[in-house]
């Protein structure tokens, strides 16, 4: 078990078993490696069955705290993609940039706190290497009516 996976276990979380099901449709890849960079596609808060675990918008169906939990689940799913792409989470040198899209009502203004669910998990698991720049944008509705989607740009260790 990698050091990063040991840190993940300390949080009481584990990676979902993907069984090689990290494929997207058509020409859309789940991740792409270019030189020493890993680009991860926008991910949703899906459960072990690969179906959305959260359906709805923040400020209506979900509180800020529930949105935060959805953000953490996006992070767990992203860790699975990273491990699939790199073979080990320990090959992550550091996170560079994350984009978070948060679906909320017109008056929902706590998008940053929802996106913190993702960011906090990455810093818990990777420490300083998990710290990143982040842009958080609001959306009326996202794919599959989920409350948050995140993508990431990651520097790979040699």
C-alpha positions, 0 to 999 in steps of 0.5 A: 500500500502506497504512503498516500493510500495509508494517509487515505486509510487514516481518514477512514476512506478507501478507493472504489474498485474500478474494475477497469471501468474508467472509460469515457465515451467517444473521443473523451478520455478520463485522463491524459498524460502529456510529458510530466503532466496528468490531466483528469477530466471533470468527475462527478460524485458517483458511488461504487455503482458508478451512478450519481450518489448526489442528485440535485443542487446546493441551496435546494436539495442539499445544504452546504455541508452535504455539498461538501460531502459530495466534493469529498466523494469527487475527490475519492473518485479522482484518486481512483483515476490518478491511481489508474493513470499512474499505477501509484498515488505516490507518483503524484508530485503535486497538484497544480490546478483544480476547477470546481463547478458547483450547481446551486440555486440563484441565491446560493453563495457558498460554492467555495465551501462546497469545493473545499470538500475536494480540496480538503481531502487532497491536502489530508491525503497528500499534505502540501503536495495536495495544495492547489490553485482552484477556480470555483464556478457556479452553474444552474445545472450540471451533468446528471444533475449532480451538485459538483464536478471537479477536474485537475491538472497534476505534476507527475513525479519521475 
